[in-house]
Amino acid sequence: MQYLHLIKAIGSGPVTRFLGICLGFSGVSSYHAHMLNLINTMTMTPPIAPVGAEYMAQASIQTDVTVDIVDLCRVKDRPEALSDFFSTCSADLTEISVHHVDDSFCHRLFKLRA
């Protein structure tokens, strides 16, 4: 498949496995998502673009997967924004990016409630 090069460029960690599952690559999983949510939780200043989510979205869209991206970078009330988003959408998979959990930024992450 032509997007295998993209996966190799991203690496061999959990993001690669997740992307492989979303795109239905053989050998990764037999599951193929039809709808995918990508949520960027990075809120540091200056803002950082969600490059990983952009890679995943582009590859997913090219394999007929519908993608919704939620970028919480400039959102004031993140829990409310997520609640509003999930009240109106459904997806087969949701990816939530978590950055810098091993340094001083971890206190800035918010808690998600089911």
ABEGO torsion letter per residue (X at the ends): XAAAAAAAAAEABAAAAAAAAAAGBBGABABBBABBBBBBABABOBBBBBAAAAAAAAAAAAAGBBBBBBBAAABABAAAAAAAAAAABBBABBBBBBBGAABAAAAABBBBBX
